[in-house]
């Protein structure tokens, strides 16, 4: 099947901040026991979509915080914050609502996948090996974010 390019163009993605810690277990858990705990990690993800009107560019700031709550489980504690820069094809006929929808769905999804790739590569050198950020329920994430923004506005 031939690739049909999106009108949303990812110009760049970069990491602006990241932290890592390896939390040793208190008892003599072996690596497999620790790897089993990874599925129980608390993961917090957040993002902000902004436009730069004078440049006709859009920025998505995205961050993920993994296993950094009050009770940290053995294994990895990770934090990564990235910035994705988007534009739209100059020939695009999209209105502002359509552009916003593209950014909120495709842009956020692309940003999450870019963070996922960074974290996977970053952790591949660590004691437990590569950590893969789980799949994200994008619909719930977007609805929760929209509710929070609407609540903030009122």
N, C-alpha and C positions, 0 to 999 in steps of 0.2 A: 504494500500500500504506500502510495507516495505521501511524503510528509507535507503537510500544509502548515506553513508558518503562522504563528499567532500574531495578532496586531500588537500585542504586548511584547516588548523587547527587554530582556535582561541585559543591562549595560555592564553591570559589575556586581560582585558580591565580595565582601571582605569581613573578616573578624576584627572587632574593635576591642574585645576583652574576652579572656578565657582564664579559668582557674581549674585546677585539678588537685585532688588529694586521694591518697590510698589509705583507707581506714582499715587497719589490721583488726582482726577479731580478738576479743578478749580471751577466749579459750582457743584451743588448738584445732579450730575448724580447718578442714582441708579445702583446697581450691574449689572442688566440686560443690561443697556445701555453700560456699560464698557465692558461686555462680548461680545457685538456686535462689538466693536472696535477691538477685538483681531484678527479677520480675516484680518484687515488692517495693522497689524504689518509688519514692514520691517524686513526681515530675511536674514542674510548673512551667508553663509556656505562655509568653505574652508577646504582643507586637503592637506597633503603631504605624499607621499609614499616613504619610505627609506628602504634600505636593510642593514643588518649587516652581511657582507660576512663571517667573521670569525666564527660567531655563526650559520649561516644558518637560520637566523630569519629575519623577515620583520616587520617594524613598520609603522603604519599609525597614524599620528597626525591629529586630526580632531577638528574643532571648529565651534560653531554656536553662532551668535550674534543676539539677538531678541529684537526689539524695542529699539535700542540704537543709532539711527540716530540723526540728528540735532533737528528735532521736535518729541519729544517723546510723544506717545499717553498715555492716562491714562491706568492704569493696571500694567502689569508686564514689567520689563526690565530684560532680562536674558542674561547671557554669560556662556558658558560651553566649556571647552577644555579637550579632552580626548586622550588617547593613547591606540591603539590596537596593540597587539603583535601577530604575526602570524608565523606559520612555515608550511612546507608541509610534508605530510606523507612521512616517509623515503623510502617507497617502490614506491614512485611516479616516473613516467617516463616522467614527463613534462619537456619541454625545457624552457629556460629562457623567451622566448616570451609568452609561455602559462602561466607560473607562473606570469608574469607581468599582463597579461589579467585577471587572477584570482584575483590578488590583486586589480586591478583597478575597477573591477566590483563587485565581491563578497565581497572582503575585505572592500571596501569603503561602500557598502551597509550594511554590518554587523556593521561597525563603526558608521554609521548614526543611525541605529536601537538601538545600545547601548547607544548613546547620547539621543535618543528619550526616552528610558526607564528611564534613569537617570533624565531627565527633568520632565517627568511625575510624577515620585515618589517624587522628590524634591519639586515640586509645589503643591503636593496634600495637604500639610499642610498650604498653603497660602490662603489669603482672598478670592480670586476668584476660588479657587479649582484647580484641575489638569489642566495643560496646555499640550496639545498634539502637538508636532511638526508636521506640515502638511506633507503629502507625498511629496517626492522629485522626480522630473523628473531627474532620474539618468543619462539618455543619454545626456541631455542638460548640466547637471553639469559636466560630464566627458569631453564632447567636449569643453566646455568653458575652463576648466582647461588645457586640452591639447593644445588649441590655445594659452593660456597665457604662458605656458611653452615654446612652440615653438617660440613665439615672443620674449621671454626673451633670448633664446639661440642665436637668430640671431641679 
